[in-house]
Amino acid sequence: PPSPLIENYLREAGFAHVATIGRGCKLVPKLISALIERWRPETYTFYLPCEECTITLEEVQLQFGLLVNGFALTGSVQSADWGAVCYNLLRAIPDNIYGGWIEMGWLRDTFPEPGNDSTEVERIRYARAYILEMIGGYLMLYLSRNLVI
């Protein structure tokens, strides 16, 4: 669960609900395996006995409570200088950037959970790193689970 010190920042960014997903949920490995077996990555569709089914952006919005209209969280990232993008958002640049991907471990090591004596700037940076970890950890999962874009 997120630190109470960043809950307001997560709420402002529209990620407060996403941060609570999974609490108290019990994963059923057999159900997950059954869904994986029926997933067709070439069509982004589940093939079920009754018919095909796909996940829509509207369903994602309803389940995660994410905004699908309005301004992007990061603003424009047209720049190819990913180090500059990282610095603008986090005030830190990772040693390794893989075409816009950064290592999740670097986020955890660079942005430890803030203490009660932390500044607002430190809390904002931690909240941004926490959002990136949510994106890379379960919203837009990279297969190795060690990189986030």
C-alpha positions as CSV (number, residue, x, y, z in Angstrom):
1,P,0.0,0.0,0.0
2,P,1.2,3.6,-0.6
3,S,2.5,5.7,2.1
4,P,-0.2,7.9,3.6
5,L,2.1,10.9,2.9
6,I,1.5,10.5,-0.8
7,E,-2.2,9.6,-0.9
8,N,-3.2,13.2,-1.9
9,Y,-0.7,13.2,-4.8
10,L,-2.0,9.9,-6.0
11,R,-5.6,11.2,-5.8
12,E,-4.6,14.4,-7.7
13,A,-3.0,12.3,-10.4
14,G,-6.0,10.0,-10.7
15,F,-4.1,6.9,-9.3
16,A,-5.6,6.6,-5.8
17,H,-8.0,3.8,-6.8
18,V,-5.3,1.9,-8.7
19,A,-3.1,2.0,-5.6
20,T,-5.7,0.1,-3.7
21,I,-6.3,-2.7,-6.2
22,G,-5.3,-6.1,-5.1
23,R,-5.6,-5.5,-1.3
24,G,-7.5,-8.3,0.2
25,C,-7.7,-10.2,-3.1
26,K,-6.9,-13.8,-3.3
27,L,-5.4,-14.9,-6.6
28,V,-6.6,-18.2,-7.9
29,P,-3.7,-19.7,-9.9
30,K,-6.0,-22.2,-11.8
31,L,-8.2,-19.4,-13.0
32,I,-5.3,-17.3,-14.1
33,S,-3.8,-20.3,-15.9
34,A,-7.1,-21.0,-17.7
35,L,-7.3,-17.3,-18.8
36,I,-3.7,-17.4,-20.0
37,E,-4.4,-20.5,-22.1
38,R,-7.4,-18.8,-23.8
39,W,-5.5,-15.5,-24.5
40,R,-4.6,-14.9,-28.1
41,P,-1.9,-12.1,-28.2
42,E,-2.2,-11.7,-32.0
43,T,-5.8,-10.4,-31.6
44,Y,-5.7,-9.3,-27.9
45,T,-8.7,-11.5,-27.3
46,F,-9.8,-14.3,-25.0
47,Y,-11.3,-17.3,-26.8
48,L,-14.0,-18.7,-24.5
49,P,-16.4,-21.5,-25.2
50,C,-19.3,-19.1,-25.6
51,E,-17.5,-16.6,-27.9
52,E,-14.5,-14.2,-28.1
53,C,-14.1,-11.5,-25.6
54,T,-11.7,-8.6,-25.4
55,I,-10.9,-5.9,-22.9
56,T,-11.9,-2.4,-23.9
57,L,-10.6,1.0,-22.7
58,E,-13.9,1.7,-21.1
59,E,-13.7,-1.5,-19.0
60,V,-10.1,-0.6,-17.9
61,Q,-11.4,2.8,-16.9
62,L,-14.3,1.4,-14.9
63,Q,-12.2,-1.2,-13.1
64,F,-9.1,0.9,-12.4
65,G,-10.8,4.3,-12.0
66,L,-8.3,5.9,-14.4
67,L,-9.0,9.0,-16.4
68,V,-9.1,8.5,-20.1
69,N,-9.9,12.1,-21.0
70,G,-7.9,15.2,-20.2
71,F,-4.3,16.0,-20.1
72,A,-1.6,13.3,-20.0
73,L,0.1,12.9,-16.6
74,T,3.6,13.6,-18.0
75,G,2.7,16.1,-20.7
76,S,4.4,15.7,-24.0
77,V,7.3,13.3,-24.3
78,Q,8.1,13.8,-27.9
79,S,11.7,14.3,-27.0
80,A,14.2,11.5,-27.7
81,D,16.3,12.7,-24.7
82,W,14.8,10.3,-22.1
83,G,17.4,11.4,-19.5
84,A,16.0,14.9,-19.7
85,V,12.4,13.6,-19.4
86,C,13.5,11.6,-16.2
87,Y,15.2,14.6,-14.8
88,N,12.2,16.9,-15.4
89,L,9.8,14.5,-13.7
90,L,12.0,12.9,-11.0
91,R,15.1,15.2,-10.7
92,A,17.3,12.1,-11.2
93,I,18.7,10.3,-14.2
94,P,19.1,6.5,-14.2
95,D,22.5,5.0,-15.3
96,N,20.8,2.9,-17.9
97,I,17.8,3.9,-20.0
98,Y,16.8,1.3,-22.6
99,G,15.0,3.3,-25.3
100,G,12.7,5.0,-22.8
101,W,12.5,2.0,-20.4
102,I,14.0,2.4,-16.9
103,E,14.7,-0.3,-14.3
104,M,12.1,-0.8,-11.6
105,G,15.0,-1.6,-9.1
106,W,16.5,1.9,-9.9
107,L,13.2,3.5,-8.9
108,R,13.0,1.6,-5.6
109,D,16.6,2.3,-4.8
110,T,16.5,6.0,-5.8
111,F,13.2,6.9,-4.2
112,P,12.8,5.3,-0.8
113,E,9.5,5.8,1.1
114,P,9.4,9.3,2.5
115,G,9.5,9.9,6.2
116,N,7.4,12.4,8.2
117,D,10.3,14.9,8.0
118,S,10.4,14.7,4.2
119,T,9.8,17.8,2.1
120,E,6.9,18.2,-0.3
121,V,9.3,18.0,-3.3
122,E,10.6,14.6,-2.0
123,R,7.0,13.4,-1.6
124,I,6.0,14.4,-5.1
125,R,9.1,12.6,-6.6
126,Y,8.3,9.5,-4.6
127,A,4.6,9.7,-5.7
128,R,5.8,9.9,-9.4
129,A,8.1,6.9,-8.9
130,Y,5.3,5.0,-7.1
131,I,3.0,5.6,-10.1
132,L,5.7,4.4,-12.5
133,E,6.1,1.2,-10.4
134,M,2.3,0.6,-10.5
135,I,2.4,1.1,-14.3
136,G,5.4,-1.3,-14.7
137,G,4.3,-3.7,-12.0
138,Y,0.7,-4.5,-13.1
139,L,-0.9,-1.9,-15.4
140,M,1.3,-2.2,-18.4
141,L,3.5,-5.1,-17.4
142,Y,6.8,-5.8,-19.2
143,L,7.3,-9.6,-19.3
144,S,10.4,-9.5,-17.2
145,R,8.7,-7.2,-14.6
146,N,12.0,-5.2,-14.2
147,L,11.4,-2.3,-16.7
148,V,8.9,0.5,-17.0
149,I,8.4,3.0,-19.8
